[in-house]
Amino acid sequence: MNGLSVRLQQVAAQIPEHSSVLDVGCSDGRLLAWLRDNKSVDGRGIELDAVRVAAAVTRGLSVVQGDATRDLAAFPDQSVDFAVLSETLQAMEAPARVLQELVRIGRLAVVAFPNFGHWRVRMNLLFAGRMPVTPSLPTSWHETENIHLCTIDDFRALAAELGLRIEREAYLAGETPIGAWPNLLADHGLFVLSR
Amino acid sequence: MPSSVTHQQLRLDADLPLDSGLVLPRPVIAYETLGALDEAKSNAILICHALTGDQYVASTHPMTGKPGWWKRMVGPGKPIDPERHFIICSNVVGGCMGSEGPASPHPEDGRPWGLRFPVITIADMVRAQAALLDGLGIGALLAVVGGSMGGMQALQWAASFPDRICSVVAIASAARHSAQNIAFHEVGRQAIMADPRWQGGAYAAGCGPVNGLAVARMAAHITYLSEEGLTAKFGRQLQGRTDKSFGFDADFQVESYLRHQGMSFVDRFDANSYLYITRAMDYFDLADPFAGLLAPVFANCKARFCIVSFDSDWLYPTVESKRIVQALVAAGRHASFVELSSPFGHDAFLLDPPGLTGVIDGFLKAVEQRG
């Protein structure tokens, strides 16, 4: 999986060949391009930043500039196999609404996000008394786009509240997949959801 | 207008039915081509021109001697490349650069059609283009591409001939004319019709309402620019003088510029054509047959779409492009959309704003590779 970060590789691993994908917050389209070239995926994307959209379209991808909070409404129900939200949930204005949109548009939703419950984050707050700056959350509090950070247990609780079913889950500590104690040990979580 | 110029033309071998219910008897369509059609006839790209454009998209204009109007997009090594593509651009029906229009001779008496010419629509223009392609032996188009009114035609292709196109590129365009768009056009038309030389449209060749047409062009030209662009280019600078004249000469550079734009325009454009083509744009509303809903327009079109708007374009603002994109998304189509940044207003599509050629190049190559 050359060219993809370990986190995006973990997302890509959830998606079978020849499926259809909507990548919400697709950046410059690197995941969609990889899925197209390696898994013959029929991909679409939505991205807020015009420069990133232009880069994605220049790659030949069907990406529209738009805001996930407002512009997902136009996508028809159950119109793709997978709706992907990777590294974007924590930057959403209304994460719960976006999650509901994902499972409305996709038969399955793949949501991947940094875990604010990771021990390094907890240590930062506990001992330094400062907002955490860690390898998976490298930006300081006043510069970060992340306005709705959550822990893995927070996410599970929200999924339950919204009546979403967790089909699969996967965790990373750095670049290493892990299984046990994810809310403490994983700095990154991935959930496959359905409604 | 000099009549000595000859254009490449084709007289359609059938009458052209019009949206108005009238019929244009075997109209002549003027066109230019670049490149060569490949054996599979799969590399044809139709370029649709804007209101005052013409078929000289990348070849030297026979009247003005100027280079083609879209050399930044069309040419060797450009996104639309005669080495890869067979490029067709035709003058719209109703135009004045060799296609049948109000200045053409009426088939019965040989005098100019004038206002006897039937009112045409964007869909009529597209029907004429399709008939031209029939005449040239071209079935399907790899892409239909246009900016402004050209983008309207490109979108109309998706509605009128969904099975004949693989992709649509609509830049700085809209799926309908807004009240503001119509209002500006009406100002231009009234300027033409208020010129005594207009004579109810029955002026003789070379004796047209040039003053009215120049004013129409001046007013329209402002709408193609942005306040930021005008300020950057002219500010309040005076033209060829150090102080105000306390009169009504073109004291300011921006006045002088607009007067020049107006006067050079009348050398190459027919006033009645201006009336007809602006009317066609005003009548344009793709959603009209579907009670105002745009998504059903694209229900039967499998083409890929590339929609581009510019942040300083207030004539066809981003919100109109987004409306098209939402309809395409709702119809399940493959769509790309980006709002590019440019200080040049609506005219940005004719210039080279950062990102535009890359976006169009990437889009067209993806269509070529994946169909």
Interface residues (C-beta under 8 A of the other chain):
Chain A: R44 A50 V51 V53 A54 A56 V57 T58 R59 G60 L61 S62 V63 V64 Q65 G66 D71 A74 F75 P76 S79
Chain B: R304 C306 K322 V325 Q326 A327 V329 A330 G332 H334 A335 S336 F337 V338 E339 L340 S341 G355 G358 V359 D361 G362 F363 K365 A366 Q369 R370
